[in-house]
Amino acid sequence: MLTACGSNTGRGGGGDGGGSGPKLSQWYHQYGETGTEQAVQRYAAAYKKAHVSVQWRPGNYDQQTAAALLTGSGPDVFEVNGPTLDQIQGGQVVDLTELLDGVRDDFNPAVLTPKTYDGKIWGIPQVIDMQLLYYRKSLLKDAGVEPPTTLDALVDAARKLTSSKVKGLFLGNDGGAGVLGGTPLYGAGLSLVTEDGKVGFDDPAAARTLGKLHRLYADKSLLLGAPTDWSDPSALLQGLTAMQWSGLWALPQVQKELGDDFGVLPFPKDGSAGRPSVPVGAYGAAVSARSRHPEAAKEYVKWLWVERTDHQEDFALSYGFHIPARISLAEKAAKLKSGPAADAVRLSTEHGYAQPLLWTPAGQSAYQDALSRIIKSGASADRELRAVVRKVSAELDRVKKKS
């Protein structure tokens, strides 16, 4: 893994800030949005209490940072989808709790909670990304179909909207196992992991809900083999499907091409205890425990991601399309005040959930493999989930013993 960093330690080159004081290196993963790299370099250059060198890291960013955190030549400040539980328990990142004194309640709890462990905050959320269901208003109207608010209604709508030329629903070329993850479980009123660290789907309702996803496949209502996968809205825009699961990032393109002929929905609820479900996530800023200047690094993170709300709004909405992690910024941002964008903000606030910190890669792999067999092969959801529950329970016991 150490070879992933190559000979570039990240402590020189890149976009250098002009401040005096300690030299800090800051890593970001490579965004595909034009202008983002120049923006973060501009932020760093505006900071006067340290000389911040920005590194844009293409390739397998998570692997690069995981390797760099084990050395003394990695970044001081780095963007991270976690930090992961192993990084926190291994003492690789610095406690940032004090940075949010007085403003903690202004950060969306759905994305702050997974960056919180043992009562401490280990990463400061930067922006919120979310997934949601897009639908073509005209196609639903022509078919006499209402926007679905329950999973049963979604299954029925997808079937009614399917014709020889158009499929009712696109959940990805694998049928949805990869992108949906735990979203249907949350729609059933369950969770991946409970607040007290136990399996959150050891319940008959889980099997009933996941079994309904196979009906979509069996009815041949799902678009499979699309030219692009779920993250790209092309299938919806080209009329290959009437409804598509995708991300918030797709909204400007959808709006540009479809005008008012679309709406957005959460994943629908299922069962009497169900609730609408919206998966959210957030890259955050973390500080390496191996930093030579941890206090200076923390001060920079506080300046950029807590104090400079102008930079935060600019980063979220001037280049791509994201929701600011601060509730107050999301509420006042002009681009998020009307239409489907305003609906998305409301859905993320009211129904957003993030992948729990205790949801390990091993548990996720076991669950997604089972979900794929349920969707595509019609495997017994009850039998598949019993095996996953055993695997995840053992994983939770393992990670809790390390704490």
N, C-alpha and C positions, 0 to 999 in steps of 0.2 A: 504493500500500500504506500510505502514511503516514496516509491518511484513516481507516484501520481503527481507529486509536487514538482518534479523535474529539478532543474538547477536554479529556478527562479524562487527565491525565498519570499518574495512579496514585500520586502522591506525597502525596495528602491524602485525607481521607474514609475510607470503609470501616471496618473494625474496627481501631481504634487500640490498640496496646499501651500499657502504663503505665510502661514503663521510662524511665530518664533516659539521657543520652548522645546519640550520633548518631541522626538520624532515618533510618530504613530503610523502604523500601516493598517489599512482598512480594506477588507475583501468584500466583493459582491459577486453573486452568480451572474452569468451573462443573460441580460434581458434582451428580448427580441424587439423591443419598442424603441424606435428611433428617438434619440435625444436623451434617453435615460442616463447613459454613461456620462455625457457631458454635464448633465444636471448634478449628479453626485460629485463630480470633480469640482463643479462650481460651489457646491455647499462646503466642501472641504477647504477650498481656497478662501472662503469667507471666514473661517475659524481662525482666531488670532492667538489662542493660548497654546497651540501646538502646531507642529508642521505635519500635516496629515497626507500620506501617500496612498492614493486610491488604486486598488488593483481590480481589474475586470477579469474574472476567471472563467474562461470557456471550458467545455468538457464536463467531466463528472465532478461537479462542484462539491457535492456532499462527501464524496470519497477524498477529494483533495483536502477539504477542511478537517475531516476526521483524522487524516494522516498528519497534517500540519500541527494539530493540537497536541500531538505526542512529542513534538520537537520544540526547541527553543528558537526556531527561525520562522515560525508561523506568524499570522496576523495578530495585532493587538485587539482590533475591533473587527468583527466579521458578521456577515449576514448569514442567518441560519433558519432552516425550516423548523427546527426544534427550539432549544437544544434537546438532544435525545436524553433519555433516562441514564444511559451509560455514561454520557459526557458529564451529566450532573453528579451522579454517584461516584464517578471517577475523579472528581475534583478538577475537571478540565476547564470549567467556566466559573466566572465570578458572580457572586450574589449582587443583583442590581435593585433589590427591593427599595432601598432608600431613594432611588432616582424618581420614583413615582409618588413620593410623599405629597399629599394634598391633591393629587390628580388621578389617583388610581381608579376612582369610580368613573372617570371620563373615558377610560379605555374599554372597548367592547369586551364584556366578560367572556363571550364565546371564544375569542382568540387569546385572551390573557390567561384564562384558566390552564390551557395546555402548556404554558410557559411558567407555570407555578408548581413548585414541588416543596413539600415539607414547610409550607407557609411562606416560602421565599420565591421571588421572581428572578428568573435566570435569563430572560430575553425580553426586550422591549418591542412589542409589535409595531411594524412599520405601516403596512397597508393590509386591507382585507380583500382576499379573492373568494369568490363563491361560485357554486354551480346551481343551475336552475333549469326549469323546463320552459323552452320556447314553443309557441304554437302560432300557426297561421290563422288569423281570425276568419278570413274569407273561406278557407277550406272547411273549418269547423261549421261555419254558418251554412254553407252549401250542403253539408251532410246532416244538418239538423242536430249537431252535437254541441253540448255545453262544455266549457272548460272544466276538466275533471277535478273534483275536490276530494275524491276517495280513490283508493287503489282499484277497487272493483270498477269504478267509473272510468278509470284510465284504461283498464283492460278492454272494456266495452267500446270506448271511444276509439282506441287504436284499431280494433277490428272493423268498426264502421267506416273509418277513414281510409282503410286499405282498399286499393283498387288494382287494376292490372298495371297501372303506371306509377302509383304513389303508395308508399307504405305509411302506415299510421304513426309509427314511432321509431326513432333512432336513438339507441342507448350506447352506441359504439359498435364497432365491427365484431366484437366478441359477444354481443348480446347483452352487455351491461355489467358483467361480473367485475370487470376491472374498475370501472368508474363509479358504480353505485356503492360498492363497499357496504358500510353499515347503514347507509341512508334509509333503506327500507325498514330496518330494525327500529330506528328512531321514529319512522313514520307509524310504527305499530305501538309507540309508547315505551319502547325498550331502549337499550343502549348497548354499546360494546363492552364497557366496563362501568360498574357502579361507582358511586362516590366513595364507598368504603373499600374499593379495590377488588371487587369480585366480578365474575362473569355476568354481564348484563343481559344476556339473551338465553338464559337457561329457563325457558318458558315456552309452553305450547304455542303461544301466539307467534313466536318467531318462525316456526315451521309453517304455520298457516300462511303467514305473509310471504315468505320466500317462495312457497309453492305456487303462489299466484303469478310470480314472474315467469314460471315455465309456461303458463297459459299464453302469454304474449308470444313466446317462441313457437309453441305448438299451433297457435292460430295463424302463424306466418304473418303476424302484424308488424314484426320488427324488420327494419332495414338492416341488411347484413352485406358486407362487401362493398361499402361506399368508397368512392375515390379518396376521401379524406376521413379521418376518424372524428370522434365526438367533439374534440376541442375546437375544431374548425366548423363554422356554421354553414359550410357550402351545401351540405345535403338539404338543409331547410331552404336555403336561398335558391337552389336550383330546382326546387319542387319535387325532390326525391322522397320527401317525407313531410307529413303535416305537423308533426311535433318532434322536437329534438332536445335532448339533454345536452347542455353545453355550459360554458362559463360566462361570468359577467363580462370578461374581456371581449367577448364576441358582440356585445350589445351595440356599440357604435356602428359596426359593419352591418349588422342586421337592420338597424334603424335607417342607415343610409340607403340600403337597397329595397327595403320593404315599406318604408315610411310608417304609416299607422297600422299596417296590416299584420301586426303581431302583438302578442302579449306574453307575460312571463308568470310562471307559477312555481310554487314549491313542490317537492315530491309529496304526493297526496297522502293523507292519513289512512290508516287501515284499522278497522275494529273500533269498538266502543272506547277503548283507552288510547286510541291513536291520536297523533297530532301531525300537522304539516311539518316537513323536515327539509332543512337547507344546510348542506355541508359548507363550512367556511374554513379558511386557513389563512395563515399570515406568516410571511417571512418576518424575522425580527433581528434586532441588533444585539449581539452578545460580546462579552469581553473574555479573552483567553486568560486563564490562570497563569500562563507562562509569560504574559506580557511583562516587559521590563518596567512599564509605567502604568500599572493597573488603575491608579487613582486618576491619572490624566486621561486614560482611555474612558473611564466611567464619566468623567466630566464632559468629554466630547460627546458621548452617547446621549447624555442628558440634554446638552445644548441642541443637538440635531433632532432627536426624536421625542423630546418632551417640551422644550422651550420654543423652538423655532417652528411654530405651527404653520407659518407661511411656506417653509420648505416642505413640510409634511403634506400640505394640500397640493402643492406643485408636483411633488413626486407621485402622488396618487392619481392625479387627473390631467396633467398637462401632456403626457406622453402616451400612456396606455389608458386603461379605464379600470380603476380600482376604487374601493371605498376606504377613506381614511380610517385608521384604527381608533381615532378619537371620536367619540359619539358626537361631541359638539361640532367638530369639523364636518362630519358627514351630514349633520342636520342643516348646516348653513351653506354647503357647497352648491353653487348655482347649477352645476351640471347634474346634480342629483335631486333637484327639487320637483321635477315633474315627470309625467309619463312612466314608462317601464323602469327607468332608472330610479325614480322615487319608490316604485313598487319593490325593486330589488333591495334598496336600503331598508325598507320596512320589513321585508321578509327575513333579511339577515339578522335584524335586531330582535324580531319576535320569535323566529323559528330556527335561528342558526345554531349549529353544533359543530364542534371541531373534534378531530381524532384525539382520543385521550392520550396523555403522556404514557400511561401504563400499557397501551396497545402496542405490543412489540412486533418487530418484523416477522418473527416466527408465528405468532398468533394471526397476524394479518394474512400470511401466506396460506396457512391452513384454512382460514375462513374463505378466502377468495377462491381457492381450488374447489372447495365444497360448493360455493355459490355457482361456479361455472358448471359443475356437474348437475346441479339442481335446475338451472336455467336451460341448458342445452340438451341434457340427456333425460330430464325428468326423474333424476334420482330422488329417492325418498328424502325429503327435507328433514323429517324427524330423525332418521338414522344418521344422515350427514351431520346434522347439528350436534347430536349427542357426542360424536367423535371430536368435533371442533371444541365443544365445551370442555372435554377432558384435556385437550391440548392447551387451550387458553388458560384453564385453571392451573395447570402445572407451571405455565409460564409466569402467571401472576404470583404464584408462590415463590418462584425462583427470584424474581426481581424484588419482591418485598423482603426477602431474606437479606439482600444486599444493602437495604436501606438502614 
